[in-house]
Amino acid sequence: MKHLILRLEAPLMSCGGETIDNYGVIRSFPAASMLTGLLANALGWRRIEGARHQRLQDRLVFAARIDREPAGQARLQDYQTAQLTNAKHWTTRGEPESRKGGGGASFTHLRFRDYFADMRLTVSLRVEPPETRPTLDELAQALERPARPLFIGRKPCLPSAPILHGFSDGDTALTALLAVPVDDRKEPETVRLLWPENDTPESMTAVQRSRTHMLTDQRNWRSSGLHGGGRLVCEGTVARDRLPAHDAAMPQTEKDEQQ
């Protein structure tokens, strides 16, 4: 099966998890909702098109690999303040919203947002069913010429390299991902992986599975906009020397593949 390969690399990256009060949780791997938003943004969709986003998210099957761990294995935290009042403000839904109570007084809302620095992720994904639009080729074209500027997680996280990285074949998203060349850096010696439990290859001689767990990374795009439910995912590692070398031949775009 054909898979689209994304290279996510940025000075600051934020793969968000569930927000807890005023603290923005981040994870090491991209969420299904984040990839949905990234692709929808490249296609030029508006956030209020919830049904479109939901259908795309429901079709995504993907695996992810950390090619370069965050610098110093540390998280950077951004401290933000917002001056809030009872005045009406426009929302992303296109409707004004106001806050009640407080007698017109203003107050300061504090927020904390975490980021990873100098990180690189590779993602292999496909859409099921493959013939439904947007197809994999249409997603590749949108990433090559996005309708709007793209970011990885939060808006300050601008990519430092093209996100579209070509195509790869594999019976599963994980096998397609393992066929993608990795850079020639020697540290760390093992590379971390994540893939769907229901898309696990029959044979995994090179991969060491570490755990299987329930992940809440899918947004309810049609109604609340919040994350809910869950899906089983697996995490594991593979030795870096078991992956193809960085200079291995690989088509970068659909045009290159046809040539």
Solvent accessible surface area in square Angstrom, and as a share of the most:
residue,aa,sasa,rsa
1,M,114,0.51
2,K,68,0.29
3,H,0,0.00
4,L,0,0.00
5,I,0,0.00
6,L,0,0.00
7,R,18,0.07
8,L,0,0.00
9,E,23,0.10
10,A,2,0.02
11,P,87,0.55
12,L,59,0.29
13,M,0,0.00
14,S,1,0.01
15,C,0,0.00
16,G,29,0.28
17,G,13,0.13
18,E,71,0.32
19,T,88,0.51
20,I,114,0.58
21,D,129,0.67
22,N,36,0.19
23,Y,76,0.29
24,G,1,0.01
25,V,37,0.21
26,I,3,0.02
27,R,53,0.19
28,S,23,0.15
29,F,14,0.06
30,P,2,0.01
31,A,3,0.03
32,A,3,0.02
33,S,8,0.05
34,M,26,0.12
35,L,0,0.00
36,T,0,0.00
37,G,25,0.24
38,L,9,0.04
39,L,1,0.01
40,A,1,0.01
41,N,21,0.11
42,A,2,0.02
43,L,48,0.24
44,G,27,0.26
45,W,25,0.09
46,R,148,0.54
47,R,133,0.49
48,I,85,0.43
49,E,55,0.24
50,G,11,0.11
51,A,46,0.36
52,R,98,0.36
53,H,7,0.03
54,Q,21,0.09
55,R,128,0.47
56,L,2,0.01
57,Q,4,0.02
58,D,90,0.47
59,R,19,0.07
60,L,19,0.09
61,V,26,0.15
62,F,3,0.01
63,A,0,0.00
64,A,0,0.00
65,R,0,0.00
66,I,2,0.01
67,D,3,0.02
68,R,29,0.10
69,E,26,0.11
70,P,8,0.05
71,A,53,0.41
72,G,74,0.71
73,Q,130,0.58
74,A,51,0.40
75,R,117,0.43
76,L,92,0.46
77,Q,106,0.47
78,D,54,0.28
79,Y,126,0.48
80,Q,46,0.20
81,T,82,0.48
82,A,32,0.25
83,Q,121,0.54
84,L,33,0.17
85,T,42,0.25
86,N,37,0.19
87,A,57,0.44
88,K,147,0.62
89,H,96,0.43
90,W,191,0.67
91,T,34,0.20
92,T,100,0.58
93,R,138,0.50
94,G,49,0.48
95,E,104,0.47
96,P,71,0.45
97,E,96,0.43
98,S,48,0.31
99,R,120,0.44
100,K,198,0.84
101,G,54,0.52
102,G,64,0.62
103,G,85,0.82
104,G,56,0.53
105,A,62,0.48
106,S,56,0.36
107,F,101,0.42
108,T,71,0.41
109,H,64,0.29
110,L,74,0.37
111,R,86,0.32
112,F,61,0.25
113,R,32,0.12
114,D,5,0.02
115,Y,11,0.04
116,F,10,0.04
117,A,19,0.15
118,D,65,0.34
119,M,0,0.00
120,R,33,0.12
121,L,0,0.00
122,T,0,0.00
123,V,0,0.00
124,S,0,0.00
125,L,0,0.00
126,R,21,0.08
127,V,4,0.02
128,E,74,0.33
129,P,66,0.42
130,P,91,0.57
131,E,129,0.58
132,T,58,0.34
133,R,183,0.67
134,P,17,0.10
135,T,34,0.20
136,L,18,0.09
137,D,48,0.25
138,E,42,0.19
139,L,0,0.00
140,A,2,0.01
141,Q,105,0.47
142,A,12,0.09
143,L,11,0.05
144,E,96,0.43
145,R,204,0.74
146,P,53,0.34
147,A,65,0.51
148,R,94,0.34
149,P,111,0.70
150,L,16,0.08
151,F,59,0.24
152,I,0,0.00
153,G,26,0.25
154,R,54,0.20
155,K,153,0.65
156,P,87,0.55
157,C,1,0.00
158,L,105,0.52
159,P,40,0.25
160,S,71,0.46
161,A,35,0.27
162,P,110,0.69
163,I,8,0.04
164,L,20,0.10
165,H,34,0.15
166,G,0,0.00
167,F,5,0.02
168,S,13,0.09
169,D,106,0.55
170,G,13,0.12
171,D,116,0.60
172,T,15,0.09
173,A,0,0.00
174,L,0,0.00
175,T,43,0.25
176,A,0,0.00
177,L,0,0.00
178,L,38,0.19
179,A,55,0.42
180,V,1,0.00
181,P,11,0.07
182,V,5,0.03
183,D,15,0.08
184,D,107,0.55
185,R,122,0.45
186,K,153,0.65
187,E,121,0.54
188,P,49,0.31
189,E,127,0.57
190,T,68,0.39
191,V,1,0.01
192,R,82,0.30
193,L,0,0.00
194,L,4,0.02
195,W,0,0.00
196,P,9,0.06
197,E,67,0.30
198,N,137,0.70
199,D,14,0.07
200,T,38,0.22
201,P,14,0.09
202,E,187,0.84
203,S,78,0.50
204,M,46,0.20
205,T,123,0.71
206,A,31,0.24
207,V,14,0.08
208,Q,126,0.56
209,R,97,0.36
210,S,81,0.52
211,R,129,0.47
212,T,59,0.34
213,H,37,0.17
214,M,120,0.53
215,L,15,0.07
216,T,35,0.21
217,D,1,0.00
218,Q,55,0.25
219,R,54,0.20
220,N,66,0.34
221,W,26,0.09
222,R,141,0.52
223,S,88,0.57
224,S,71,0.46
225,G,21,0.20
226,L,125,0.62
227,H,59,0.26
228,G,39,0.37
229,G,71,0.68
230,G,34,0.33
231,R,41,0.15
232,L,82,0.41
233,V,0,0.00
234,C,0,0.00
235,E,28,0.12
236,G,3,0.03
237,T,41,0.24
238,V,2,0.01
239,A,38,0.29
240,R,19,0.07
241,D,125,0.65
242,R,140,0.51
243,L,14,0.07
244,P,42,0.26
245,A,63,0.48
246,H,103,0.46
247,D,128,0.66
248,A,42,0.33
249,A,108,0.84
250,M,33,0.15
251,P,49,0.31
252,Q,77,0.34
253,T,25,0.15
254,E,38,0.17
255,K,136,0.58
256,D,64,0.33
257,E,77,0.35
258,Q,141,0.63
259,Q,169,0.75
